Amino acid sequence: MELRQLRYFSAVARQGNFTRAADELHMTQSALSQQIKRLEEELGVELLVRAPSGVSPTPAGVDLLARADAILAEAARAHADMDAHAGLLRGVVRVATDAAAALALPAALASFHRAHPGIRIGLRQGAAGEVAGLVRNGAADLAVASLPLAVVPDGVRAVALAQEPLHAIAAPGDPLARGGEVAVWELRERPFILAEPGSALRELVVAACDAAGFGPVPLFELSDPAAVRQLVHEGLGVSLVPASWLVSPGPAVGVARIAAPAPHHRALLLAPAAGAAPAGELLGAHLDAALGSVPAPSERL
């Protein structure tokens, strides 16, 4: 059993599809399929259930996937440690994020790459709870996620990033945004576009509404900033979103500050509690600094 075979198997199991995994690994589907078959023959067990809709790991495959992610992570750390002994700064840092926290990452990763071109960066997106699990299992070196601090799993170190004030957004021309400032209570009869259940942003908005004396009616539940903004633009609901969601260009929306006490959102920077490889620690420090301040949006976007 070779490291490359474990890498191939991990990609197929995560993607649930040979074609997508082959694209990720930059190899042909037939070659990937042959490698997985050889691994199964070597181990004497079936690792994947093949079906027209995709593949899923067998019980043996689930066990091997957890071990494979840990082995690959340890191999990457060993390689990075040897580079450190040789006085080199290189390697691969695997970053995970959820949709709610993803907007600020590209610029931060790009500036890190310019400063450290010898370090390769990988990025994948998933649900907040999923990306925390990737860090815990060694499948990701770092993660930035909109996750409640209380549910960060054991074995994962969490650092709270900069606080972002939430802003109320509504369709262009909506009276809600004309005054420049609204109280949460003023949203009580509006349909809400809320973040997905289990996210820190969802909990924050629901708590703010509860404090104002009402429960929000979530007609839409999603955490993709572009989709939320499009739905608001079309007049399908209002939303309370972090300031960073409103900095980039997008469909026009009316923006209003929230009257005190305005809720503030924090994303978390997640890393292994035992510490990442040197390249991962360096990127983590860069992300902590780069995401430590958030520009304020204009009141009309």
N, C-alpha and C positions, 0 to 999 in steps of 0.2 A: 504494500500500500504506500503510495507516494503522495507528497504534499500536493502536487498538481492534480491528482485524482480527487483528493479531498476538496480542493478548490472547485473543481468541475462539479462534483456532487452537491456542494453547498449552493452553487449558483442555480442549478436545476431545481433543487428543493425549495429555494427561496422564491424563484420566479414561477414555479409551478408549470413550467413550459420549456421544452427543449429549444424552441426557436428563439425565444427571448433570452434564454441563458447563453445560447451560442453567440447572439449579437453582443451581449455583455462581455463575453470572453474573447471576442474577435476570432472565432473559429467556425467551421462549418457544422451544421446540425448533425450530419452523419458521423463526423469525427467525434463529436461530443457524445453521441449515443453509443458509439463503440467503446469509448473510454469508460462510461458508466457501466456498460455490460461487462467489461473486463473486471471492473472493481467488484461487481456483484459475484462474478465467477470466482474471483480470488477469495472473497470472504465467505462464499457458500450460502449467501442469503439474498433474498430479493429486497432491495432498498426502496424501490419506487413502484407505485401502482400506476400503470399506464392506462389512460382512458382517452376517448376522443376529445374531451373537454380540457385535458391537461394531465398533469402528473401530481401525485401527492406521496409523501413518504409513508412507508410501512412502519410498524412499531420499531423494527430494527433500524429503519432509516431515520426515525425521530431521534433514537439514541445516538446514532452515528453523527447526525447533524450537530447536536449539542457538543459532542466531542470534537468534531471537525472544526467548528468555529473557535473553540478554545485552543486547539493545536495550531491553527493558522495564525491566531492572534499571538501566541507565544513565539512562533517562528518569526513573525514580523518584529516582535520586541527584541528577540535575540539578534536579528540582523541589524536592527537600529543600534543596539548596544555595541556590537562589533564596529559599526561605523563610527560610533563615538570614540572608541579606543583608537581608531585609525585617524581621528581628527577630522572626520568627514561629517557633513550635515546633509543627509539624504534619506530616502525612504518613502513610504506611502502612509498617509494619514487618512483613515476612513471616517467620514463625518456623516451623521444622520440628523434629520430634522423633520419636524411636522410642518404642515402647510401654514399654520398660523405664525410660525417663527421664521419661515424661509426667506421672506423678502429682504431682510438686511444681510443675508449671508453672501450672495454673489460678490458684492463690492469688497467685503471683508476678506473673502477667500482670494480674490484677484490681487489685492494689495499684498497679501502674504506671499502669493506665488511670485510676484515681482521681486520681493525681497529675498525669497529663498527658492530660486528656480530648480534647485536640486531635489526638492521635496515634492512628490506627487500627491495630489489631493483627490480623493474619491468622495462623492456625495450621493446619498440616497434619501428618499422621502417616505415617510410612513405616518401612522397615527402616533400621538404623543406617547402612549403607553408602550407601543411597539418599539420606538426608537430607544426608550430607556432600557428595554429588554435587550436590545442589540448591544448596548454598552456593557450591561451586566454579563452577557454571554461571551463577550470578546469579539463580536462580529462588527463592532464599530469602536473606534478609538475615542471619539467625542460625539456629543449630540447637543443640539440647541432645540429646546422643546417648550411648548406652552403647557407645562405639567404642574399640578399642585405639588408643593414641596412635601406634603404629607404622604404622597403615594410613590415617592422615589424609592426604587427597590434597594434592598441591602446589597452592598458591594459596589454602589454607585455614589460618587461624590457630586454634590450639586452646588453650584455657585449662582446666586441670583444676579441677573444682569440689570441694566438700568431700568428704573421705573418709567413707564410711559403713561401719560394721562389718556383716558378714554375720551373719545369724541362721539357725539351723536351725529349720524348721517341720515339724510332723507333725500327724496327725489328733488331735482332742481326746481326751485320756485316754491317748495313746500313752506308754508308759514312757520313750521317748526324751526327752520334755520335762519329766519330773517332777523331775529333779535340778537344773534351772536352768542347767546347763552340760554340754556334750557335746564330746568330741573328734571330729574329722572321721573318725578310724578307726572309730568306733562306727557309722558309716553304711555301712560297706563291703558289707553284705549287703542293703541296702535298695534298692528301685527308686527312681530319681531322676527328678525333673521339672527339666529343664535349660532354660536360655535357648537361643535359636536359635543355630545355628552362625555364627561370625564376630562375635558380640557380645563386648564386654569382660567381661560377667558370665559368659558361658559359659566363656571362657578362664580366668577367675579361679577358678571352681569346679573345673574340670578340673585346674588346676595344684595347688589345695589337696588334691584327692584323690590326685593323683600323688605329692605330697610325703608323704602319709600311707601310701602303698604300695599303692594300688588304683586301678582305673579305674571311674568311675561308669557304671552301666547306665541309659541314658536311655530310659525308656519313653515319655516325653512331651517334646517339644521346642517350647517357645513362650516368648514374652517378655511376654505380657500379665499384669500383676500380679493382676488380678481372676480370670482363668482359672486361674493357678497356685494361688492361694489356694483356689479352689473344688475343684480336683483334690486338693489336700492334705487339705482338710476331709473329702472323701469317702473318704480312706484309700487313694488310688491311688498314692501315693509320698511321698517327702520332698523337700525343696528347701532350698537355701541362698539367701537373698534379702537385699537391702539393707534397712536399718532403715526407710526411707521407705515401703516397700511395706506395712508393718504398722501405720502410724499411723492410716490411714483405717478406718472401720467396714467389716466384711465377714464372710464365713463364719468361724465359730470355728475356730481352730487352736491347737495347742500350740507354744509358742515357747521355744527354748533358746539361751543364749549359747554361742558357740564358744570352746573353751579355747584359750589362747595357744599358738602365734601365730595369732590370728584373722585371716582374710583381710579386706581392706577394699576396697570398690568405689568407683570414681570415675567419674562421668559427665563428659563434655567439653562445654564451651561453644565452639561453632564460629562463626567469622566470616570474611569475606573477608580475605586477607592484606593487601590494599591498603587495608583499612578500609571500614566501612559508612558510609551516609549519617548525618548528625547524629542523627536520631531513632533509627536502629539502634544507633549507638554508645551513646546514652543508655540504651536498653533493655538492651543488653549489660551495661553497668555495673550496672544494677539487678538483672539476673538473677544476675550474679556475686555480688553482695552478698546477695540474697534466698536463693539456694541454697547459701550458704556454711556453713550450719549445719543439721543434721538432728536432729529430736527423737528420743529413744530410745523404742522400743516397750515396752509392758508385757510381762511374761512369760506372760500369759494373755490371749488375744484371742478 
